[in-house]
Amino acid sequence: MLLGLDSSDDAGVYRLSDEVALVQTVDVLTPIVDDPSTFGRIAAANALSDVYAMGARPITALNIVGFPNDKLDMDILAQILEGGLAKLDEAHCPLIGGHSLSDPQLKYGLSVTGVVPPDRFWKNHGLRVGQVLVLTKPLGTGILSTAVKAGVVDPETIEVMSASMARLNREASQLAQNLDVSACTDVTGFGLIGHACEMTDDTELGLIVYASALPLLPDVQRYADQGLTPGGLHRNQCHRIHQVQVAEGVPRFVLDVLFDAQTSGGLLVGLPLDQATEYVRALTDAGHQAAVVAEVVQDPDRTVTVI
């Protein structure tokens, strides 16, 4: 075992030989959008993301389903599974089985196995002073999802949000393969601050986060200012707020965005500045909304300073 329960990494890593290591992960979601097929695509992209965050290639997947068959039509389940399969096909990752059970709360996700050379996988720690963090997707899915539940989001914004969550992190991972990646993770339930802090835990490193550089989904500021924020955001804030300092003049909504629990968010990649600039340019040319969002600094208190 090369990576397991003793770390907070995105997946486990097990060496099979000098050339091949297995990367294994599992992730399950409750519905975040109304359309069953879209939910299936998002759940599959979310599960695959942990493999991409390790710098690995997914090779097989297993479905995991909890379905209230006494309340919902089985056609809904079929659409969810079809959406998930479409995303697996896009990832060139075959579905080889799965498990389902009757559950009062609809759930869908996947267990994904990937492969990577044993000496080439990425961990979520290893940052160095002077490096920067690149975020490869916009933030705000938790805030927007809360606004969707309130019935105040227009269809075009829902479509943009759904497309972002359903987008694979495959290309973002591939474009970083030949760069000097020191650490990588994907931004999901702990929000940008939570996952960034995991990258500096047990170090003497801090982060300077550039508020004006954060890529955002449409209308996130408006809904955050209206108080449409999810419970996960507030739990994240309670857990990490003691590490955060906010410079004067930074808008209040920025803190909400930084703690917002994301679904199928982007990769957070640690790189030297010169490589990060080229990486962002390559991502932008490929249609990604990416940016350099933070700088790594020496700080024994592991403070996150938002400027």
N, C-alpha and C positions, 0 to 999 in steps of 0.2 A: 504494500500500500504506500503510495507516494503522497497522498493527500486525503485526509478523512475528517473525522468528527472533531479533531483537536483544533481545527481552524474554522473560520466563518466564510470559507470560499464558496463559490457558486455551485461546485460539483465535486464529487470524489474522483480520485485518479488512482488507477491500479495498473501496475506494470505487468504486461504479459511477456514481453521479451525486450531485448536491447533496442528494438526498433519501434515497438508498438505499446502504447498504454491505453487502457479504457478510461473514458470519462463518462460518469454516470450521474444522472440527476432526475428529479421528479418534481412536477409542479401542477397544481390543480386550482382552478378558478371557479367562483360563482359568477353568474351573468353580469356583464358590465354594459352591454348594449341589448336592445330589444330583438334585433334580427338574429335568428339562430345560426345561420351560416356564418355571419360576421363574427359572432361569439366564438364559433369553432375555430375560425382562422386566427383570432386574437389569442385564444388559449394555446393553440399549437405554436404560434410564434413566440409566445411567452416561455413555453417549456423549452423550445429549441435554443432560446437566448442564452441559457446558462452554459450550454456547450460552446457556443460562439465566444462567450466571455472568457473561456479558458483557452482560446486560440485553437480549438479543436474542430473536427468535422463530424457532424452527426451521421450515423450509419443505420440505426434502427430505432423504432419507437413502439411503445405499447400504449393503447388508450386506457384511461381510467374514467369511469362514468358513474355518477350517482344521479338517478332519475326518478322523479315522483310519478310513476306510471299510472297511479290512480287519479292524478290531477291533470296531467298534460298529455296531449296527443303524441303518439309515437312518431308521427311525422316530424315533430319538432326535434326529437332525438336524431332522426335520420339527417336532417339538415345540419345539425351541429357536427355530426361525424363527417359529413361530406365536406363541410368547411374546413375541419381539421385535416382531412385527407388531402384537400387541395393545397394547403400550405405545406404539408409534408412532401407532396410531389414537387412543389417549387424548390424545396430544400434538398431534393434528391435523396430523401430519407424514407425508406420503405416502412410501412406499418406492418408489424409481424404478429399482432395479437392485442390482447387487452383484457380488461375485467370490468363488469358492470354490476351494480347492486341497486335495489330499491331504496330510495332516500327521499325524505320529505323536502330537502333542499337540493335543487338542481346543481350539479357540479360536473365539470369536465376538465380534464388535463391529460398529460402524457408523462410517461417515463421514457427518457431518451438516453441512448448510449452513443458515444462518439469515440473517435480515435485521435491520437496525437503522439508524436515522438516523445518518449519519456523525458527528454531534456529540453523540450520546447514549449511546454504548456505554461500558461500565464496564471499567476496567483493574484489575489487582491491586495497583496502587500509587497513592498520592495521599492517604494517611491524614494527618490533622492532629492536633496535640496537643489533648487533651481529648475527642476522639471515643472511641467504644467499638465493639467488635466483637460482632455478633450471630451466633450459630450456629443454623442452622435444622433440624438433625437431631441425634439422639443419637450418641454415640461408642461405639466398642467392637467394630466388625464384624470387625477382624482377630483380636482376642483370642477372640471367640466362634467365629469360623470355625476357629481352631486347636483350640478345645475340641470343636467338632463333629467334627473329624477324629479326636479322641481318643475319641469315642463317649460323652461324658459330659453332653451337653446334651439337655434334655427337648424334645419336639416343640413345645410351646407357645412356648418361647423361640426355637427355630429359626424358627417362624412370624413372631414379632415382628421378629426380625432381618431376615428375608427381605422382609417388608412395608416395613420402613424403607428397605432398599436399593433396592427396586423403586418406591418413591414418587418421582414426578417432582418436580424443583425448580421446576417451572413456576409454581405458586402463590406460592412464596417469592419468585421473581423478579418476578412481577406485582405483588405487594403492596408492593414497594419502588420501583416505577416512578416514583411521584410524590414520593419522598423525596430528600433530599440525600445520595445515595450517593457517597462519596468514593473507595471502592475495594471490589472484590468478587472473590472466588475461590470455588472449591468445594474441599472437604476430601476428598482422595483418598489416593494412595499415599504422600505425604510426611508424612501425619498432621497433626493440628492445629498442632503446633509448626512443622513444616516449611513449611506453607503460610502460616501467620501470619508467619514470618520472611521469606518471599518478599515479603510486603507491606511490610516495613520495610528490605529490602536497599537499599543505596545511599542511605540517609537518615540522619538523626540522631534517629531515633525508636526507642523501646523499648516494651515491652508489660508490663502487669501482668495476669496471668491469675488469675481467681478460681476456685480449685480446687473450692469448694463449689457453684459455680453450673453446673459442667459437666453437661450432660444426658447420661445414660448408658443404654445398653440393659440389659436385665435380666441380673443375675448376672455382670456384667463384673468387678467387684471380686473376687468369689470366684475366678474362673478366673485372673485376673492374679496374685492372691496364691498360687495353686497353681503358678505358673510356666508357664502355658499361653499363651505369647506367641509371635507369628510372627517369622520372620527379618526381615521388612521393618521391624518395630518397632526391632530392634537396629541395623539399618543406618541408620535415621533418627536414632537416638540418637547414633551415632558421628559423624554429619554435623553435628549442631546442638547437642550437649550443652554445648559451650564457651560458648554464648550464654545458657545457662539457669541461673538461681539459684532455689533452692527454700527457702522460709521454713521455720523450725523448726515442727514439728507437722503439716506437710502429709503425708498418708499416702503410703507408697511406691508404691502402685498408681496414684496420680494421674499420676506421671511416665510409667508404662507407657501409660496411656490417652492422654496428650498426644502420645506418639510413635507410637502404634498406626497402622499403615497402614490406611486406610479404603477401602472399595469403595462407590462411589455415595453418598458422604457429603453433608452439607448444604452450603448456601452459608455463607460467612463474609463478613459485610457490615459495612463501616465507615460509621457514622452519628453524627450528634450525639446526645447522650444522650436528650434529650426525644423525638426521633423514634424512637430505638431502643426506648424504653419502649412507645410506641404500636405499633410494628412487632411486637414480641414479643407484645403483647396480641392483635393481629390474627391472628398466626400461631397462637397458642394457641386462639383461638376457632375457627380453621379445622382444629383437630386436630393441629397440629404440636407436637413437643416441642422448643421453641426457648428460648434464653436469651441474655442479655448475658453474655459469657464473659471479656471483657478490656477494658482501658482503654489508650489510647494516651498515652504520656508522652514528654517530651524526654529523649533519652539517646544521646549520640554513639557509645556502644559497642553499641547495638542489643540490649541485654539483655532477656531474657524472664524476669520475676520471677513466680514462682508463689506465691501466698499463700493 
